[in-house]
């Protein structure tokens, strides 16, 4: 594994739920393993770090930020909708949205997966479809929970890459590929700084980037699943970690 202290430090946002009635924050191993396999040093970020003065101390110590997927969804009021979200995680919302805005301001590399991409959409002025499965023009994007994990994370549909963005640089000579699909929400509208990187055959946005950033990429699928077994996933994580290495060399504000 080499000297871990030579690796770029990647802050990974945690998720909150309850285990035996105890409020708990966790990270799934697949995200940590994907960062390690690509050459990064993952560090868990609990929600209490959302305090401005703590974030000010934290950010100079990070070389990159990763926003993982989660069973929870972004609270609707954060993108201008009424009503409750039964699967909410307000602490994660607060930390993730603050980190996205600060990362973009400081040009810290940012890689967002599934819920993380939806957080990027909201943080940059976009909105979300709250129930994709109620839209007849869209295919089913949710997983079947009755299947084994290996089948839930199997390739489910094709993604079409748009020219001129970040993905063609990370995965050259590949404008179509298959991805897994395990989400019930998705991007509805996008803010002015956001560029569509890829979409599904039904038109749903599957990847975004932020213009004029060294690395700010969000994908709707799960490249962290067995990331070392898929060339596409390896290239995405390698691109992210390489950007983090370059950021590590720069003087800190």
C-alpha positions, 0 to 999 in steps of 0.5 A: 500500500506504500506510505499512507502519508504520501497519499492525498487526504480525501474527506468522505461524508458520513450518513446518519441512522440508528443502530439499536436506538443509538444515533449513529454515523457510518460509511460503507466500506465500498467507498473507503475501499475505492478511494484506497485502491485508487491511491487516496487516504479516506477520512470520515467526515461527521456531520458536526463538522458543518459548523463554519469555524470547524470547516475553516479549520478542516478544509486546509487539511483535505486534498479532495472531497467525496460525497457518497450515495445513501438511502436518504434523500435531500430535503425538498425545502432545500430546492424549493419544494413543499412537503416532507421527505420520509428518508431524510438526513438533515445533518448530511444535507447541511454538511454536504451542501456547505462542503460543495460550496466551499470546495467550488470556491477553493477549487478542491477536487470533488467527486459525488456519487448518487445522492452526492450528485443530487446534492451537487445539483441542489447546491448549484441551484438545481432541482430534483425529481422526487419520484422518478418511478411516477414519470411514465417517460422514464425507465425504472431506475431503482434496484430490486431489493429482493435480489442479491447485492451482486445483481442489484449492482449489475449493469442496468442501462446504457449511458450516453456521454456528451462531447466537450466535457470532463468524461471524454477526458477521463474515459477517452474513446468511450461514448457509451457504456452500461452502468448500475442503477439504484436510485429513486430520485434524479436531476430535474433542472440544473443551475447555470454553472452545471454541465451535463456530462452524460444521460440515459436513453430515457433522457435522465441526466446521469452525470454532471460537472461544474464548469471552470473547476479542475475536478468537480464531477457527479455521477448517478450510478455507483462506480465504487461497487467493486471499483477495481474490477471495472475499467470505467470505475478505475478511470473515474477514481484515478482521475479524481485521485490524480486531481487531488494529488495536484491540489495537494501540491498547491499553496493553501489559502 
